[in-house]
Amino acid sequence: MPYNYLFDENVRKASRLDLTNSIIIIDEAHNIIQVAKDSASFNFSTADLTSVTSLLGNLKTGKL
């Protein structure tokens, strides 16, 4: 499997892949730094921020 899938916990779980006590050898690993960065980052939209801000405001005022 491509190593970016190997680093994704959800893919490993869906594949029932258990890496306990395993040694992983990665061929062509020159892109691994970017894959690691990508796996630890996420994107969100302005609408997401607006929604969260509204929810937090409701929590603060006790409307939830």
C-alpha positions as CSV (number, residue, x, y, z in Angstrom):
1,M,0.0,0.0,0.0
2,P,1.2,3.6,-0.5
3,Y,2.9,4.8,2.6
4,N,0.6,7.7,3.1
5,Y,-2.2,5.2,3.7
6,L,0.1,3.4,6.1
7,F,0.4,6.5,8.2
8,D,-3.4,7.1,8.3
9,E,-4.9,5.5,11.4
10,N,-8.4,5.3,9.9
11,V,-7.1,3.5,6.8
12,R,-5.1,1.0,9.0
13,K,-8.2,0.3,11.0
14,A,-10.4,-0.1,7.9
15,S,-7.8,-2.5,6.5
16,R,-7.5,-4.3,9.8
17,L,-3.8,-3.7,9.6
18,D,-2.0,-4.1,13.0
19,L,1.6,-2.9,13.0
20,T,2.4,-4.0,16.5
21,N,6.0,-5.3,16.7
22,S,6.5,-4.6,13.0
23,I,9.4,-3.1,11.1
24,I,8.3,-0.9,8.3
25,I,10.7,-0.3,5.3
26,I,9.7,2.6,3.1
27,D,11.0,2.7,-0.4
28,E,11.3,6.1,-2.2
29,A,10.8,7.9,1.1
30,H,12.0,11.3,-0.1
31,N,8.4,12.6,0.2
32,I,7.8,11.3,3.7
33,I,8.2,14.7,5.4
34,Q,5.4,16.2,3.4
35,V,3.2,13.1,4.0
36,A,3.8,13.5,7.7
37,K,2.9,17.2,7.6
38,D,-0.2,16.5,5.6
39,S,-1.4,13.8,8.0
40,A,-1.1,16.2,10.9
41,S,-2.9,19.1,9.3
42,F,-6.5,19.9,8.4
43,N,-8.6,22.5,6.6
44,F,-11.7,24.3,7.6
45,S,-13.9,26.9,6.0
46,T,-15.1,30.3,7.0
47,A,-18.6,28.7,7.4
48,D,-17.0,26.2,9.8
49,L,-15.6,29.0,11.9
50,T,-18.9,30.9,11.8
51,S,-20.7,27.8,13.0
52,V,-18.3,27.1,15.8
53,T,-18.3,30.8,16.9
54,S,-22.1,30.6,17.1
55,L,-22.1,27.4,19.0
56,L,-19.6,28.8,21.5
57,G,-21.7,31.9,21.9
58,N,-24.7,29.7,22.7
59,L,-22.8,27.7,25.2
60,K,-21.6,30.9,26.9
61,T,-25.1,32.3,27.2
62,G,-26.6,28.9,28.2
63,K,-28.8,28.5,25.1
64,L,-27.6,25.0,24.4
